[in-house]
Amino acid sequence: MASEKKQCPDCRADMIEGFILDMTYGGQLVPRWLAGRPEKSMWTGVKAKGKECRSVATYRCVKCGLLRSYATTEADPPGLWGN
């Protein structure tokens, strides 16, 4: 998905790839998409183990600023420390 040229669905201008920075306690992460509804975890806040997980690529329109995110390639769920 990263090599595809994207066009804004609103104004048809070019979109550029980037990511939304997830600021956490003691670090910075790139968000991931997990299948299903969030389930509480006493240790990590949200259970991730055993769920389908994908990395998220976000594109921004150079003209109107629209952000559009895509769950791209499979990724490992975050561990106890977020990595």
N, C-alpha and C positions, 0 to 999 in steps of 0.2 A: 504494500500500500504506500510505502514511502516514496517509491519512484514514480507513482502516478501523479500527473499534473491535475490539480483540483481547481474547480471554478465555483465561485460563490453562487448558491442557489437563489439568492435575493437580487444581486445586482450584476452578476456574471463576470465580475473582476477576478483576477487570479487570487488564489489562497496560498499562503506559505505555511510550511510545517513548523511546529514547535511543540511545547508541552506546558502544562500547568504545574507549577512548582508547589508541592505539598510540604508545607512547613510543619514539622513535628518537634516534639520535645527532643532536643539534642541532635537534630538532623534535618536534611532536606531529601525528599523522595519524589519519584515520578509516580503518578497514580496508576493503579491497576483496576481492571474491571473483574468482578467476581460474580458468578452465576448465583441466582437465588436471592432471597431476602436476607438482610443482615441478621445475624444471631449474636446475642451478647456473649462475651467471654470474660471471665473474671480476670484473666492474666493479660490479654491483649486488647480488650475493648470489643473486638468483633472476631468471630470465628472465621478462619480462612482455610484451614486444613481440609483437604479432600474436595474442594470446590474447583470448578473450571475457572481458570485465571488467564487473563490476557493483558498485554501491555496496551496503553492508551496513547494514541497519537492525536494531537489537536492541531487544527489548521485555523489560521486567521485571515480574513479577507483584507487585502491591502487597501480597499476603498472604503467599505462601510464598517469594518471591524468585527463582523460576525465571527463567532467561534463555533467550530463544529468538531466534535471528538469522535474517534473511531476506535473500537476495540480490535486491535490488529493481531499480532502474532501471540501464540501461546506463551505464557510465562509461568514461573514458579510462584505460588502464593507467598506473600510476605511472611517472614519468620517472626519469632518472638520480638526481635529488635527492629523490625520493619524492613530489613534488607532482603 
